[in-house]
Amino acid sequence: MTDGVIDRLDLALLEALKENPRAGALELSRITRVARATVQARLRRLEEAVVTGYGPDIDLEAAGFPVSAFVTLEIAQGALDELAADLEALPEVLEAHVTTGTYDVLCKVAADSHQQLQETLLHLTRLSAVRRSTSVVILSELVAPRVMPLLRRSAQGRAARAPAHRS
């Protein structure tokens, strides 16, 4: 990886880790057919630059939280820091993103029932920073959160644009 750009070896390591999250450097070197020392060095660089964690990925429905929703929040001017602290304090808020457009923040929330979802939504509207909110209940997941297809396309595009080396 150079200058934040993932090359083919980085991509191969990330794909191997995605498929075998508990694999160590020796196993990853077998899968990718690259020397263990190279794998260890690359993993260290990837962990410093782009890898944010190693899971585990959790199935919320199986864990007892079958109801989820996206919530948009319009907030008071200058209240972003206050809102961040309030959202962090709510375990039902899985993620929150500052956005452009009509609303200021997009949240994903989860609940164990529609009743708990309603209570969470009411709690969000009572936060002093929130001026208005809108929610949509998630019925099913059409595309799971992912990054590998984007990384693959990017690596393939760079490989196609790279000049051919002549000996």
VMD Tcl script that builds the backbone (N, CA, C; Angstrom):
set m [mol new atoms 501]
animate dup $m
set s [atomselect $m all]
$s set {name element resname resid chain x y z} {
  {N N MET 1 A 0.850 -1.176 0.000}
  {CA C MET 1 A 0.000 0.000 0.000}
  {C C MET 1 A 0.887 1.228 0.000}
  {N N THR 2 A 0.657 2.093 -0.962}
  {CA C THR 2 A 1.409 3.333 -1.036}
  {C C THR 2 A 0.449 4.500 -1.121}
  {N N ASP 3 A 0.704 5.523 -0.343}
  {CA C ASP 3 A -0.107 6.744 -0.353}
  {C C ASP 3 A -1.599 6.461 -0.223}
  {N N GLY 4 A -1.971 5.522 0.660}
  {CA C GLY 4 A -3.371 5.220 0.889}
  {C C GLY 4 A -4.038 4.442 -0.229}
  {N N VAL 5 A -3.253 3.970 -1.200}
  {CA C VAL 5 A -3.813 3.220 -2.322}
  {C C VAL 5 A -3.577 1.736 -2.079}
  {N N ILE 6 A -4.636 0.970 -2.205}
  {CA C ILE 6 A -4.555 -0.472 -1.975}
  {C C ILE 6 A -4.191 -1.153 -3.284}
  {N N ASP 7 A -3.110 -1.942 -3.247}
  {CA C ASP 7 A -2.689 -2.655 -4.452}
  {C C ASP 7 A -3.254 -4.084 -4.433}
  {N N ARG 8 A -2.846 -4.881 -5.426}
  {CA C ARG 8 A -3.402 -6.239 -5.557}
  {C C ARG 8 A -3.073 -7.133 -4.361}
  {N N LEU 9 A -1.867 -7.029 -3.820}
  {CA C LEU 9 A -1.507 -7.846 -2.666}
  {C C LEU 9 A -2.322 -7.427 -1.440}
  {N N ASP 10 A -2.461 -6.126 -1.223}
  {CA C ASP 10 A -3.292 -5.653 -0.114}
  {C C ASP 10 A -4.710 -6.191 -0.262}
  {N N LEU 11 A -5.241 -6.105 -1.465}
  {CA C LEU 11 A -6.588 -6.589 -1.736}
  {C C LEU 11 A -6.696 -8.084 -1.455}
  {N N ALA 12 A -5.705 -8.851 -1.897}
  {CA C ALA 12 A -5.707 -10.304 -1.652}
  {C C ALA 12 A -5.683 -10.592 -0.150}
  {N N LEU 13 A -4.902 -9.839 0.597}
  {CA C LEU 13 A -4.839 -10.032 2.054}
  {C C LEU 13 A -6.172 -9.666 2.705}
  {N N LEU 14 A -6.756 -8.549 2.285}
  {CA C LEU 14 A -8.038 -8.134 2.856}
  {C C LEU 14 A -9.138 -9.140 2.532}
  {N N GLU 15 A -9.143 -9.666 1.310}
  {CA C GLU 15 A -10.135 -10.679 0.952}
  {C C GLU 15 A -9.929 -11.953 1.761}
  {N N ALA 16 A -8.672 -12.362 1.932}
  {CA C ALA 16 A -8.375 -13.560 2.728}
  {C C ALA 16 A -8.813 -13.362 4.177}
  {N N LEU 17 A -8.590 -12.163 4.720}
  {CA C LEU 17 A -9.017 -11.875 6.087}
  {C C LEU 17 A -10.536 -11.856 6.207}
  {N N LYS 18 A -11.202 -11.337 5.197}
  {CA C LYS 18 A -12.664 -11.298 5.223}
  {C C LYS 18 A -13.232 -12.716 5.228}
  {N N GLU 19 A -12.630 -13.599 4.448}
  {CA C GLU 19 A -13.086 -14.997 4.375}
  {C C GLU 19 A -12.612 -15.826 5.562}
  {N N ASN 20 A -11.453 -15.473 6.130}
  {CA C ASN 20 A -10.840 -16.242 7.229}
  {C C ASN 20 A -10.396 -15.280 8.329}
  {N N PRO 21 A -11.350 -14.667 9.048}
  {CA C PRO 21 A -11.002 -13.597 9.992}
  {C C PRO 21 A -10.074 -14.015 11.133}
  {N N ARG 22 A -9.981 -15.297 11.405}
  {CA C ARG 22 A -9.118 -15.755 12.500}
  {C C ARG 22 A -7.760 -16.261 12.015}
  {N N ALA 23 A -7.513 -16.166 10.728}
  {CA C ALA 23 A -6.255 -16.673 10.166}
  {C C ALA 23 A -5.077 -15.822 10.645}
  {N N GLY 24 A -3.990 -16.503 10.936}
  {CA C GLY 24 A -2.760 -15.815 11.295}
  {C C GLY 24 A -1.905 -15.567 10.063}
  {N N ALA 25 A -0.749 -14.985 10.276}
  {CA C ALA 25 A 0.132 -14.630 9.161}
  {C C ALA 25 A 0.548 -15.863 8.351}
  {N N LEU 26 A 0.830 -16.984 9.014}
  {CA C LEU 26 A 1.248 -18.182 8.299}
  {C C LEU 26 A 0.129 -18.676 7.371}
  {N N GLU 27 A -1.084 -18.751 7.886}
  {CA C GLU 27 A -2.215 -19.188 7.067}
  {C C GLU 27 A -2.475 -18.200 5.922}
  {N N LEU 28 A -2.392 -16.923 6.209}
  {CA C LEU 28 A -2.597 -15.917 5.161}
  {C C LEU 28 A -1.509 -16.000 4.092}
  {N N SER 29 A -0.293 -16.335 4.497}
  {CA C SER 29 A 0.780 -16.478 3.512}
  {C C SER 29 A 0.521 -17.683 2.607}
  {N N ARG 30 A -0.059 -18.744 3.164}
  {CA C ARG 30 A -0.425 -19.910 2.343}
  {C C ARG 30 A -1.547 -19.555 1.363}
  {N N ILE 31 A -2.557 -18.849 1.866}
  {CA C ILE 31 A -3.712 -18.492 1.026}
  {C C ILE 31 A -3.291 -17.572 -0.112}
  {N N THR 32 A -2.467 -16.578 0.196}
  {CA C THR 32 A -2.095 -15.577 -0.814}
  {C C THR 32 A -0.825 -15.957 -1.588}
  {N N ARG 33 A -0.142 -17.029 -1.125}
  {CA C ARG 33 A 1.099 -17.483 -1.752}
  {C C ARG 33 A 2.173 -16.402 -1.745}
  {N N VAL 34 A 2.292 -15.764 -0.573}
  {CA C VAL 34 A 3.276 -14.710 -0.358}
  {C C VAL 34 A 4.029 -15.051 0.928}
  {N N ALA 35 A 5.298 -14.681 1.004}
  {CA C ALA 35 A 6.114 -14.979 2.182}
  {C C ALA 35 A 5.481 -14.412 3.452}
  {N N ARG 36 A 5.621 -15.156 4.536}
  {CA C ARG 36 A 5.022 -14.751 5.808}
  {C C ARG 36 A 5.511 -13.375 6.251}
  {N N ALA 37 A 6.800 -13.097 6.097}
  {CA C ALA 37 A 7.334 -11.790 6.500}
  {C C ALA 37 A 6.678 -10.661 5.701}
  {N N THR 38 A 6.436 -10.904 4.418}
  {CA C THR 38 A 5.768 -9.903 3.576}
  {C C THR 38 A 4.336 -9.707 4.058}
  {N N VAL 39 A 3.652 -10.807 4.355}
  {CA C VAL 39 A 2.281 -10.731 4.866}
  {C C VAL 39 A 2.254 -9.930 6.163}
  {N N GLN 40 A 3.171 -10.220 7.076}
  {CA C GLN 40 A 3.193 -9.510 8.357}
  {C C GLN 40 A 3.435 -8.015 8.159}
  {N N ALA 41 A 4.360 -7.668 7.284}
  {CA C ALA 41 A 4.661 -6.255 7.032}
  {C C ALA 41 A 3.452 -5.555 6.407}
  {N N ARG 42 A 2.831 -6.208 5.442}
  {CA C ARG 42 A 1.665 -5.609 4.785}
  {C C ARG 42 A 0.506 -5.458 5.767}
  {N N LEU 43 A 0.270 -6.474 6.577}
  {CA C LEU 43 A -0.816 -6.383 7.557}
  {C C LEU 43 A -0.582 -5.235 8.526}
  {N N ARG 44 A 0.654 -5.073 8.966}
  {CA C ARG 44 A 0.988 -3.987 9.882}
  {C C ARG 44 A 0.657 -2.640 9.226}
  {N N ARG 45 A 1.049 -2.466 7.960}
  {CA C ARG 45 A 0.759 -1.206 7.254}
  {C C ARG 45 A -0.739 -1.011 7.052}
  {N N LEU 46 A -1.441 -2.085 6.684}
  {CA C LEU 46 A -2.891 -1.981 6.500}
  {C C LEU 46 A -3.594 -1.614 7.808}
  {N N GLU 47 A -3.146 -2.217 8.915}
  {CA C GLU 47 A -3.746 -1.926 10.217}
  {C C GLU 47 A -3.504 -0.477 10.623}
  {N N GLU 48 A -2.363 0.060 10.272}
  {CA C GLU 48 A -2.066 1.457 10.595}
  {C C GLU 48 A -2.848 2.424 9.711}
  {N N ALA 49 A -3.176 2.000 8.489}
  {CA C ALA 49 A -3.764 2.923 7.518}
  {C C ALA 49 A -5.266 2.753 7.285}
  {N N VAL 50 A -5.751 1.530 7.077}
  {CA C VAL 50 A -7.147 1.372 6.642}
  {C C VAL 50 A -7.986 0.374 7.419}
  {N N VAL 51 A -7.398 -0.607 8.067}
  {CA C VAL 51 A -8.179 -1.609 8.799}
  {C C VAL 51 A -8.607 -0.993 10.129}
  {N N THR 52 A -9.921 -0.955 10.347}
  {CA C THR 52 A -10.436 -0.321 11.562}
  {C C THR 52 A -10.785 -1.317 12.660}
  {N N GLY 53 A -10.767 -2.605 12.353}
  {CA C GLY 53 A -11.076 -3.595 13.373}
  {C C GLY 53 A -11.254 -4.970 12.762}
  {N N TYR 54 A -11.421 -5.940 13.635}
  {CA C TYR 54 A -11.560 -7.325 13.186}
  {C C TYR 54 A -12.845 -7.964 13.688}
  {N N GLY 55 A -13.890 -7.166 13.878}
  {CA C GLY 55 A -15.192 -7.726 14.215}
  {C C GLY 55 A -15.310 -8.162 15.649}
  {N N PRO 56 A -16.165 -9.054 15.957}
  {CA C PRO 56 A -16.950 -9.861 15.026}
  {C C PRO 56 A -18.141 -9.081 14.471}
  {N N ASP 57 A -18.626 -9.500 13.311}
  {CA C ASP 57 A -19.853 -8.954 12.757}
  {C C ASP 57 A -21.008 -9.588 13.524}
  {N N ILE 58 A -22.009 -8.790 13.860}
  {CA C ILE 58 A -23.124 -9.265 14.684}
  {C C ILE 58 A -24.416 -9.231 13.881}
  {N N ASP 59 A -25.180 -10.313 13.917}
  {CA C ASP 59 A -26.513 -10.356 13.331}
  {C C ASP 59 A -27.466 -9.806 14.390}
  {N N LEU 60 A -27.912 -8.557 14.205}
  {CA C LEU 60 A -28.753 -7.906 15.217}
  {C C LEU 60 A -30.051 -8.654 15.473}
  {N N GLU 61 A -30.666 -9.157 14.427}
  {CA C GLU 61 A -31.924 -9.881 14.605}
  {C C GLU 61 A -31.711 -11.126 15.459}
  {N N ALA 62 A -30.655 -11.888 15.167}
  {CA C ALA 62 A -30.354 -13.087 15.941}
  {C C ALA 62 A -29.984 -12.745 17.382}
  {N N ALA 63 A -29.445 -11.550 17.591}
  {CA C ALA 63 A -29.057 -11.112 18.928}
  {C C ALA 63 A -30.229 -10.519 19.706}
  {N N GLY 64 A -31.431 -10.521 19.106}
  {CA C GLY 64 A -32.613 -10.063 19.828}
  {C C GLY 64 A -33.060 -8.650 19.495}
  {N N PHE 65 A -32.556 -8.075 18.393}
  {CA C PHE 65 A -32.937 -6.717 17.996}
  {C C PHE 65 A -33.438 -6.726 16.553}
  {N N PRO 66 A -34.664 -7.238 16.342}
  {CA C PRO 66 A -35.179 -7.415 14.980}
  {C C PRO 66 A -35.729 -6.151 14.317}
  {N N VAL 67 A -35.858 -5.064 15.079}
  {CA C VAL 67 A -36.450 -3.837 14.547}
  {C C VAL 67 A -35.363 -2.772 14.426}
  {N N SER 68 A -35.242 -2.203 13.234}
  {CA C SER 68 A -34.273 -1.118 13.063}
  {C C SER 68 A -34.853 -0.053 12.155}
  {N N ALA 69 A -34.266 1.137 12.228}
  {CA C ALA 69 A -34.779 2.263 11.454}
  {C C ALA 69 A -33.646 3.241 11.165}
  {N N PHE 70 A -33.861 4.025 10.114}
  {CA C PHE 70 A -33.005 5.172 9.850}
  {C C PHE 70 A -33.757 6.395 10.342}
  {N N VAL 71 A -33.052 7.288 10.989}
  {CA C VAL 71 A -33.661 8.489 11.553}
  {C C VAL 71 A -32.857 9.693 11.084}
  {N N THR 72 A -33.536 10.668 10.512}
  {CA C THR 72 A -32.868 11.917 10.146}
  {C C THR 72 A -33.193 12.956 11.209}
  {N N LEU 73 A -32.193 13.757 11.535}
  {CA C LEU 73 A -32.365 14.783 12.561}
  {C C LEU 73 A -31.990 16.151 12.009}
  {N N GLU 74 A -32.859 17.111 12.233}
  {CA C GLU 74 A -32.535 18.508 11.965}
  {C C GLU 74 A -32.187 19.083 13.335}
  {N N ILE 75 A -31.024 19.711 13.450}
  {CA C ILE 75 A -30.573 20.153 14.771}
  {C C ILE 75 A -30.391 21.669 14.825}
  {N N ALA 76 A -30.297 22.171 16.033}
  {CA C ALA 76 A -30.071 23.595 16.260}
  {C C ALA 76 A -28.656 23.977 15.820}
  {N N GLN 77 A -28.512 25.224 15.372}
  {CA C GLN 77 A -27.199 25.729 14.974}
  {C C GLN 77 A -26.199 25.548 16.113}
  {N N GLY 78 A -25.025 25.040 15.793}
  {CA C GLY 78 A -23.949 24.916 16.769}
  {C C GLY 78 A -24.129 23.827 17.806}
  {N N ALA 79 A -25.081 22.928 17.608}
  {CA C ALA 79 A -25.386 21.913 18.626}
  {C C ALA 79 A -24.816 20.541 18.305}
  {N N LEU 80 A -23.907 20.462 17.340}
  {CA C LEU 80 A -23.405 19.156 16.910}
  {C C LEU 80 A -22.652 18.423 18.017}
  {N N ASP 81 A -21.793 19.103 18.751}
  {CA C ASP 81 A -21.045 18.439 19.826}
  {C C ASP 81 A -21.971 17.927 20.921}
  {N N GLU 82 A -22.945 18.740 21.283}
  {CA C GLU 82 A -23.925 18.330 22.295}
  {C C GLU 82 A -24.700 17.104 21.815}
  {N N LEU 83 A -25.126 17.144 20.544}
  {CA C LEU 83 A -25.870 16.024 19.987}
  {C C LEU 83 A -25.019 14.760 19.954}
  {N N ALA 84 A -23.768 14.895 19.571}
  {CA C ALA 84 A -22.877 13.722 19.520}
  {C C ALA 84 A -22.827 13.036 20.880}
  {N N ALA 85 A -22.684 13.795 21.929}
  {CA C ALA 85 A -22.634 13.218 23.277}
  {C C ALA 85 A -23.958 12.540 23.625}
  {N N ASP 86 A -25.075 13.182 23.264}
  {CA C ASP 86 A -26.391 12.597 23.554}
  {C C ASP 86 A -26.592 11.288 22.793}
  {N N LEU 87 A -26.196 11.261 21.521}
  {CA C LEU 87 A -26.352 10.045 20.717}
  {C C LEU 87 A -25.447 8.926 21.209}
  {N N GLU 88 A -24.228 9.279 21.590}
  {CA C GLU 88 A -23.297 8.268 22.133}
  {C C GLU 88 A -23.860 7.617 23.397}
  {N N ALA 89 A -24.661 8.358 24.149}
  {CA C ALA 89 A -25.217 7.843 25.402}
  {C C ALA 89 A -26.387 6.888 25.178}
  {N N LEU 90 A -26.908 6.827 23.955}
  {CA C LEU 90 A -28.039 5.941 23.659}
  {C C LEU 90 A -27.548 4.655 22.998}
  {N N PRO 91 A -27.622 3.525 23.681}
  {CA C PRO 91 A -27.145 2.273 23.099}
  {C C PRO 91 A -27.890 1.872 21.831}
  {N N GLU 92 A -29.129 2.317 21.687}
  {CA C GLU 92 A -29.917 1.966 20.505}
  {C C GLU 92 A -29.395 2.635 19.224}
  {N N VAL 93 A -28.627 3.706 19.374}
  {CA C VAL 93 A -28.052 4.390 18.212}
  {C C VAL 93 A -26.809 3.621 17.789}
  {N N LEU 94 A -26.895 2.964 16.643}
  {CA C LEU 94 A -25.798 2.134 16.149}
  {C C LEU 94 A -24.742 2.953 15.428}
  {N N GLU 95 A -25.186 3.988 14.725}
  {CA C GLU 95 A -24.272 4.865 14.005}
  {C C GLU 95 A -24.979 6.180 13.734}
  {N N ALA 96 A -24.197 7.224 13.532}
  {CA C ALA 96 A -24.743 8.540 13.210}
  {C C ALA 96 A -23.741 9.254 12.313}
  {N N HIS 97 A -24.269 9.916 11.283}
  {CA C HIS 97 A -23.431 10.587 10.295}
  {C C HIS 97 A -23.937 12.002 10.061}
  {N N VAL 98 A -23.022 12.962 10.017}
  {CA C VAL 98 A -23.369 14.329 9.648}
  {C C VAL 98 A -23.548 14.338 8.133}
  {N N THR 99 A -24.627 14.979 7.663}
  {CA C THR 99 A -24.959 14.942 6.246}
  {C C THR 99 A -25.205 16.348 5.697}
  {N N THR 100 A -25.336 16.402 4.382}
  {CA C THR 100 A -25.776 17.628 3.732}
  {C C THR 100 A -27.253 17.474 3.405}
  {N N GLY 101 A -27.891 18.563 3.010}
  {CA C GLY 101 A -29.288 18.482 2.625}
  {C C GLY 101 A -30.205 19.031 3.692}
  {N N THR 102 A -31.447 18.607 3.643}
  {CA C THR 102 A -32.478 19.130 4.540}
  {C C THR 102 A -32.176 18.802 5.997}
  {N N TYR 103 A -31.682 17.610 6.235}
  {CA C TYR 103 A -31.396 17.202 7.609}
  {C C TYR 103 A -29.901 17.237 7.861}
  {N N ASP 104 A -29.537 17.300 9.130}
  {CA C ASP 104 A -28.144 17.461 9.520}
  {C C ASP 104 A -27.456 16.152 9.870}
  {N N VAL 105 A -28.229 15.208 10.390}
  {CA C VAL 105 A -27.652 13.955 10.886}
  {C C VAL 105 A -28.543 12.789 10.457}
  {N N LEU 106 A -27.895 11.697 10.036}
  {CA C LEU 106 A -28.597 10.456 9.719}
  {C C LEU 106 A -28.123 9.401 10.712}
  {N N CYS 107 A -29.072 8.784 11.402}
  {CA C CYS 107 A -28.757 7.757 12.396}
  {C C CYS 107 A -29.361 6.423 11.982}
  {N N LYS 108 A -28.726 5.370 12.427}
  {CA C LYS 108 A -29.326 4.043 12.336}
  {C C LYS 108 A -29.541 3.581 13.764}
  {N N VAL 109 A -30.761 3.156 14.065}
  {CA C VAL 109 A -31.082 2.697 15.415}
  {C C VAL 109 A -31.635 1.280 15.355}
  {N N ALA 110 A -31.524 0.567 16.459}
  {CA C ALA 110 A -32.058 -0.800 16.553}
  {C C ALA 110 A -32.819 -0.944 17.863}
  {N N ALA 111 A -33.796 -1.857 17.847}
  {CA C ALA 111 A -34.617 -2.073 19.032}
  {C C ALA 111 A -35.061 -3.531 19.091}
  {N N ASP 112 A -35.473 -3.948 20.293}
  {CA C ASP 112 A -35.944 -5.325 20.443}
  {C C ASP 112 A -37.427 -5.467 20.114}
  {N N SER 113 A -38.119 -4.326 19.937}
  {CA C SER 113 A -39.549 -4.352 19.615}
  {C C SER 113 A -39.953 -3.008 19.011}
  {N N HIS 114 A -41.143 -2.977 18.454}
  {CA C HIS 114 A -41.651 -1.706 17.936}
  {C C HIS 114 A -41.872 -0.724 19.080}
  {N N GLN 115 A -42.261 -1.232 20.226}
  {CA C GLN 115 A -42.451 -0.383 21.409}
  {C C GLN 115 A -41.128 0.285 21.803}
  {N N GLN 116 A -40.054 -0.494 21.840}
  {CA C GLN 116 A -38.759 0.090 22.189}
  {C C GLN 116 A -38.314 1.080 21.118}
  {N N LEU 117 A -38.591 0.786 19.851}
  {CA C LEU 117 A -38.254 1.727 18.785}
  {C C LEU 117 A -39.000 3.036 18.991}
  {N N GLN 118 A -40.280 2.949 19.308}
  {CA C GLN 118 A -41.061 4.162 19.552}
  {C C GLN 118 A -40.469 4.958 20.713}
  {N N GLU 119 A -40.098 4.288 21.787}
  {CA C GLU 119 A -39.495 4.973 22.938}
  {C C GLU 119 A -38.179 5.644 22.542}
  {N N THR 120 A -37.384 4.966 21.721}
  {CA C THR 120 A -36.118 5.543 21.264}
  {C C THR 120 A -36.367 6.774 20.408}
  {N N LEU 121 A -37.332 6.681 19.492}
  {CA C LEU 121 A -37.658 7.819 18.637}
  {C C LEU 121 A -38.159 9.003 19.457}
  {N N LEU 122 A -38.989 8.743 20.442}
  {CA C LEU 122 A -39.467 9.810 21.322}
  {C C LEU 122 A -38.311 10.430 22.103}
  {N N HIS 123 A -37.402 9.587 22.573}
  {CA C HIS 123 A -36.230 10.087 23.302}
  {C C HIS 123 A -35.402 11.012 22.404}
  {N N LEU 124 A -35.204 10.591 21.149}
  {CA C LEU 124 A -34.423 11.417 20.215}
  {C C LEU 124 A -35.084 12.772 19.994}
  {N N THR 125 A -36.407 12.798 19.862}
  {CA C THR 125 A -37.081 14.077 19.612}
  {C C THR 125 A -37.050 14.994 20.826}
  {N N ARG 126 A -36.833 14.437 22.002}
  {CA C ARG 126 A -36.767 15.245 23.223}
  {C C ARG 126 A -35.369 15.817 23.493}
  {N N LEU 127 A -34.379 15.399 22.727}
  {CA C LEU 127 A -33.033 15.946 22.923}
  {C C LEU 127 A -33.051 17.434 22.611}
  {N N SER 128 A -32.378 18.226 23.441}
  {CA C SER 128 A -32.450 19.678 23.280}
  {C C SER 128 A -31.883 20.161 21.947}
  {N N ALA 129 A -30.956 19.429 21.348}
  {CA C ALA 129 A -30.357 19.842 20.080}
  {C C ALA 129 A -31.255 19.543 18.884}
  {N N VAL 130 A -32.214 18.648 19.049}
  {CA C VAL 130 A -33.039 18.200 17.921}
  {C C VAL 130 A -34.233 19.134 17.724}
  {N N ARG 131 A -34.361 19.630 16.500}
  {CA C ARG 131 A -35.490 20.493 16.135}
  {C C ARG 131 A -36.589 19.696 15.438}
  {N N ARG 132 A -36.188 18.702 14.678}
  {CA C ARG 132 A -37.156 17.899 13.918}
  {C C ARG 132 A -36.519 16.563 13.574}
  {N N SER 133 A -37.357 15.524 13.494}
  {CA C SER 133 A -36.837 14.215 13.102}
  {C C SER 133 A -37.824 13.514 12.177}
  {N N THR 134 A -37.282 12.613 11.388}
  {CA C THR 134 A -38.085 11.758 10.523}
  {C C THR 134 A -37.481 10.369 10.607}
  {N N SER 135 A -38.339 9.347 10.608}
  {CA C SER 135 A -37.806 7.988 10.687}
  {C C SER 135 A -38.443 7.106 9.634}
  {N N VAL 136 A -37.682 6.117 9.206}
  {CA C VAL 136 A -38.185 5.077 8.307}
  {C C VAL 136 A -37.740 3.736 8.867}
  {N N VAL 137 A -38.677 2.832 9.025}
  {CA C VAL 137 A -38.380 1.503 9.553}
  {C C VAL 137 A -37.760 0.668 8.429}
  {N N ILE 138 A -36.725 -0.061 8.768}
  {CA C ILE 138 A -36.049 -0.938 7.810}
  {C C ILE 138 A -36.816 -2.257 7.764}
  {N N LEU 139 A -37.274 -2.638 6.579}
  {CA C LEU 139 A -38.011 -3.893 6.429}
  {C C LEU 139 A -37.075 -5.073 6.205}
  {N N SER 140 A -36.066 -4.877 5.366}
  {CA C SER 140 A -35.087 -5.935 5.119}
  {C C SER 140 A -33.830 -5.308 4.544}
  {N N GLU 141 A -32.757 -6.068 4.585}
  {CA C GLU 141 A -31.466 -5.604 4.065}
  {C C GLU 141 A -31.321 -6.081 2.630}
  {N N LEU 142 A -31.167 -5.155 1.718}
  {CA C LEU 142 A -31.039 -5.487 0.304}
  {C C LEU 142 A -29.583 -5.726 -0.078}
  {N N VAL 143 A -28.693 -4.872 0.404}
  {CA C VAL 143 A -27.249 -5.027 0.205}
  {C C VAL 143 A -26.600 -4.824 1.569}
  {N N ALA 144 A -25.881 -5.823 2.040}
  {CA C ALA 144 A -25.211 -5.733 3.338}
  {C C ALA 144 A -24.066 -4.727 3.266}
  {N N PRO 145 A -23.710 -4.115 4.401}
  {CA C PRO 145 A -22.559 -3.203 4.393}
  {C C PRO 145 A -21.336 -3.911 3.811}
  {N N ARG 146 A -20.642 -3.223 2.923}
  {CA C ARG 146 A -19.523 -3.862 2.229}
  {C C ARG 146 A -18.549 -2.808 1.730}
  {N N VAL 147 A -17.325 -3.215 1.537}
  {CA C VAL 147 A -16.315 -2.347 0.925}
  {C C VAL 147 A -15.485 -3.094 -0.113}
  {N N MET 148 A -15.473 -4.422 -0.042}
  {CA C MET 148 A -14.596 -5.196 -0.921}
  {C C MET 148 A -14.874 -4.979 -2.418}
  {N N PRO 149 A -16.124 -4.906 -2.883}
  {CA C PRO 149 A -16.320 -4.657 -4.317}
  {C C PRO 149 A -15.703 -3.335 -4.777}
  {N N LEU 150 A -15.790 -2.310 -3.958}
  {CA C LEU 150 A -15.192 -1.020 -4.293}
  {C C LEU 150 A -13.672 -1.121 -4.353}
  {N N LEU 151 A -13.072 -1.805 -3.379}
  {CA C LEU 151 A -11.621 -1.974 -3.368}
  {C C LEU 151 A -11.156 -2.799 -4.562}
  {N N ARG 152 A -11.905 -3.859 -4.901}
  {CA C ARG 152 A -11.557 -4.688 -6.074}
  {C C ARG 152 A -11.565 -3.858 -7.347}
  {N N ARG 153 A -12.631 -3.094 -7.548}
  {CA C ARG 153 A -12.732 -2.282 -8.761}
  {C C ARG 153 A -11.611 -1.255 -8.829}
  {N N SER 154 A -11.297 -0.655 -7.713}
  {CA C SER 154 A -10.234 0.339 -7.662}
  {C C SER 154 A -8.880 -0.292 -7.992}
  {N N ALA 155 A -8.595 -1.454 -7.398}
  {CA C ALA 155 A -7.313 -2.141 -7.660}
  {C C ALA 155 A -7.230 -2.585 -9.115}
  {N N GLN 156 A -8.327 -3.081 -9.670}
  {CA C GLN 156 A -8.333 -3.507 -11.075}
  {C C GLN 156 A -8.130 -2.316 -12.006}
  {N N GLY 157 A -8.744 -1.190 -11.691}
  {CA C GLY 157 A -8.591 0.004 -12.511}
  {C C GLY 157 A -7.164 0.522 -12.510}
  {N N ARG 158 A -6.524 0.499 -11.341}
  {CA C ARG 158 A -5.124 0.937 -11.258}
  {C C ARG 158 A -4.214 -0.018 -12.012}
  {N N ALA 159 A -4.486 -1.327 -11.914}
  {CA C ALA 159 A -3.655 -2.316 -12.611}
  {C C ALA 159 A -3.775 -2.127 -14.122}
  {N N ALA 160 A -4.972 -1.816 -14.598}
  {CA C ALA 160 A -5.179 -1.628 -16.036}
  {C C ALA 160 A -4.486 -0.358 -16.538}
  {N N ARG 161 A -4.376 0.651 -15.672}
  {CA C ARG 161 A -3.745 1.914 -16.075}
  {C C ARG 161 A -2.235 1.907 -15.900}
  {N N ALA 162 A -1.702 0.924 -15.148}
  {CA C ALA 162 A -0.267 0.891 -14.866}
  {C C ALA 162 A 0.516 0.607 -16.156}
  {N N PRO 163 A 1.614 1.319 -16.337}
  {CA C PRO 163 A 2.432 1.049 -17.541}
  {C C PRO 163 A 3.061 -0.327 -17.451}
  {N N ALA 164 A 3.203 -0.972 -18.590}
  {CA C ALA 164 A 3.830 -2.301 -18.648}
  {C C ALA 164 A 5.334 -2.144 -18.412}
  {N N HIS 165 A 5.872 -3.014 -17.590}
  {CA C HIS 165 A 7.327 -3.012 -17.317}
  {C C HIS 165 A 8.032 -3.843 -18.371}
  {N N ARG 166 A 9.088 -3.297 -18.919}
  {CA C ARG 166 A 9.862 -4.037 -19.928}
  {C C ARG 166 A 11.240 -4.342 -19.374}
  {N N SER 167 A 11.712 -5.519 -19.717}
  {CA C SER 167 A 13.032 -5.927 -19.253}
  {C C SER 167 A 14.058 -5.766 -20.333}
}
mol reanalyze $m
mol bondsrecalc $m
mol representation Tube
mol addrep $m
